[in-house]
Amino acid sequence: MSESLSPSAQRVQAALAERGFAFTVRELPASTRTAAEAAAAIGCEVAHIAKSLVFRGAQSNGPVLVVASGTNRVDEARVAELLGEPIAKADAAFVREATGFAIGGIPPVGHAHPLPTLVDRDLLQFPEIWAAAGTPHAVFRLTPADLVELCGGRVARIC
């Protein structure tokens, strides 16, 4: 683990290593807070960004992680159908409590609590993708298959 990484990025790097993955977290000078910013900072297509969005189960009040292709807008009705309950937007405090990370840098791994996870099937078409790594400036590269294994996600059509 690199000591030059910020504490949140170090947590993600440690979580990756604990899961047996040798991905390298990189912190960039440019913002990676949005999919468009991340793609510009990395030099890839926006669709290759695996954006992590946290929703709240409207009945259970439990967190749900949706990892979507950067160009896709999540169909909340479809996600609700997949989960078996309506979903609601999660505010920043809810997201931080559930994941341990702030909005704009939520990684697909290393959360404060295990999260049920849906992975956008559109990500599977790419040879490599990029995910957030704990801060609005940190990312790591992986394959879609690695993403599914890493987060234990269920692949679904979510847009």
C-alpha positions as CSV (number, residue, x, y, z in Angstrom):
1,M,0.0,0.0,0.0
2,S,1.3,3.4,-1.0
3,E,1.8,5.8,1.9
4,S,1.5,8.7,-0.7
5,L,-2.2,7.9,-1.0
6,S,-4.8,9.7,1.0
7,P,-6.3,7.8,3.9
8,S,-9.5,7.0,2.0
9,A,-7.6,5.8,-1.1
10,Q,-5.4,3.7,1.2
11,R,-8.5,2.0,2.7
12,V,-9.6,1.1,-0.8
13,Q,-6.1,-0.2,-1.7
14,A,-6.1,-2.3,1.4
15,A,-9.6,-3.6,0.7
16,L,-8.5,-4.7,-2.8
17,A,-5.5,-6.5,-1.4
18,E,-7.6,-8.2,1.3
19,R,-9.8,-9.5,-1.4
20,G,-6.8,-10.8,-3.3
21,F,-6.8,-8.3,-6.1
22,A,-3.6,-6.6,-7.2
23,F,-5.2,-3.4,-8.7
24,T,-3.3,-0.2,-8.1
25,V,-5.2,2.8,-6.8
26,R,-4.1,6.0,-8.5
27,E,-4.7,9.5,-7.3
28,L,-4.9,12.1,-10.0
29,P,-4.6,15.9,-9.9
30,A,-7.8,16.4,-11.8
31,S,-11.2,15.6,-10.3
32,T,-12.8,12.2,-10.9
33,R,-16.0,13.2,-9.0
34,T,-18.3,12.6,-12.0
35,A,-18.1,10.1,-14.8
36,A,-17.3,12.8,-17.4
37,E,-14.5,14.3,-15.1
38,A,-13.1,10.8,-14.5
39,A,-13.0,10.0,-18.2
40,A,-11.3,13.3,-19.0
41,A,-8.7,12.8,-16.2
42,I,-8.0,9.2,-17.2
43,G,-8.2,9.6,-21.0
44,C,-10.9,7.0,-21.6
45,E,-14.5,7.0,-22.8
46,V,-17.2,8.0,-20.3
47,A,-18.9,4.6,-20.8
48,H,-15.8,2.9,-19.4
49,I,-16.3,4.6,-16.0
50,A,-18.0,2.4,-13.4
51,K,-19.9,4.9,-11.4
52,S,-21.0,3.8,-7.9
53,L,-24.4,5.2,-6.8
54,V,-26.0,4.5,-3.5
55,F,-29.8,4.3,-3.1
56,R,-31.9,3.7,0.0
57,G,-34.6,1.0,0.1
58,A,-37.8,3.0,0.7
59,Q,-39.2,0.2,3.0
60,S,-36.2,-1.4,4.5
61,N,-34.2,1.8,4.7
62,G,-31.2,-0.3,3.7
63,P,-28.4,0.9,1.3
64,V,-28.1,-0.5,-2.2
65,L,-25.1,0.0,-4.4
66,V,-25.7,0.3,-8.2
67,V,-22.5,0.3,-10.3
68,A,-23.4,1.7,-13.7
69,S,-21.6,2.6,-16.9
70,G,-20.8,6.3,-16.9
71,T,-23.1,7.1,-19.8
72,N,-26.1,5.3,-18.4
73,R,-28.9,6.8,-16.3
74,V,-30.2,4.4,-13.8
75,D,-33.8,3.4,-14.2
76,E,-35.0,3.6,-10.6
77,A,-38.2,1.7,-11.3
78,R,-36.2,-1.2,-12.8
79,V,-33.8,-1.3,-9.8
80,A,-36.8,-1.3,-7.5
81,E,-38.3,-4.2,-9.4
82,L,-35.0,-6.1,-9.2
83,L,-34.7,-5.4,-5.4
84,G,-38.4,-6.1,-4.6
85,E,-39.0,-2.7,-3.0
86,P,-39.1,0.9,-4.1
87,I,-35.9,2.9,-3.8
88,A,-35.3,6.5,-2.8
89,K,-32.4,8.9,-3.2
90,A,-29.8,8.6,-0.5
91,D,-28.5,11.8,1.0
92,A,-24.8,12.5,1.7
93,A,-25.0,11.5,5.4
94,F,-26.8,8.2,4.6
95,V,-24.1,7.4,1.9
96,R,-21.2,8.1,4.2
97,E,-22.8,6.0,7.0
98,A,-23.4,3.1,4.7
99,T,-20.1,3.1,2.8
100,G,-17.6,5.1,4.9
101,F,-17.0,7.3,1.8
102,A,-18.2,10.6,0.5
103,I,-20.3,11.0,-2.6
104,G,-18.0,11.5,-5.6
105,G,-15.5,8.9,-4.6
106,I,-17.5,5.8,-3.6
107,P,-15.7,2.7,-4.6
108,P,-17.2,-0.7,-5.4
109,V,-15.4,-2.3,-2.4
110,G,-14.2,-1.5,1.1
111,H,-17.5,-0.2,2.5
112,A,-18.3,0.2,6.1
113,H,-21.1,-2.4,5.8
114,P,-21.7,-5.1,3.1
115,L,-24.1,-3.7,0.4
116,P,-26.4,-5.5,-1.9
117,T,-25.0,-4.6,-5.3
118,L,-26.3,-4.4,-8.8
119,V,-23.8,-4.2,-11.7
120,D,-24.9,-2.6,-15.0
121,R,-24.7,-5.3,-17.7
122,D,-23.6,-2.6,-20.2
123,L,-20.2,-2.6,-18.4
124,L,-19.5,-6.2,-19.5
125,Q,-18.9,-5.2,-23.1
126,F,-15.6,-3.4,-22.3
127,P,-12.2,-5.0,-22.0
128,E,-11.3,-2.7,-19.1
129,I,-13.2,-0.2,-16.9
130,W,-12.3,2.4,-14.2
131,A,-13.8,2.7,-10.7
132,A,-13.6,5.3,-8.0
133,A,-11.2,4.5,-5.2
134,G,-12.4,6.4,-2.1
135,T,-11.9,10.1,-3.0
136,P,-12.9,12.5,-5.8
137,H,-9.4,12.1,-7.2
138,A,-8.7,8.4,-6.9
139,V,-9.4,5.6,-9.4
140,F,-8.3,2.0,-10.3
141,R,-8.5,0.0,-13.5
142,L,-10.1,-3.5,-13.6
143,T,-12.1,-5.7,-15.9
144,P,-15.9,-6.0,-15.8
145,A,-15.5,-9.7,-14.6
146,D,-13.2,-8.6,-11.8
147,L,-15.8,-5.9,-10.8
148,V,-18.5,-8.5,-10.5
149,E,-16.3,-10.8,-8.4
150,L,-14.9,-7.9,-6.3
151,C,-18.2,-6.5,-5.2
152,G,-20.3,-9.7,-5.4
153,G,-22.7,-7.9,-7.6
154,R,-25.6,-9.2,-9.5
155,V,-25.4,-8.3,-13.2
156,A,-28.6,-6.7,-14.5
157,R,-30.1,-4.3,-17.0
158,I,-30.5,-1.2,-14.8
159,C,-31.1,1.5,-17.4
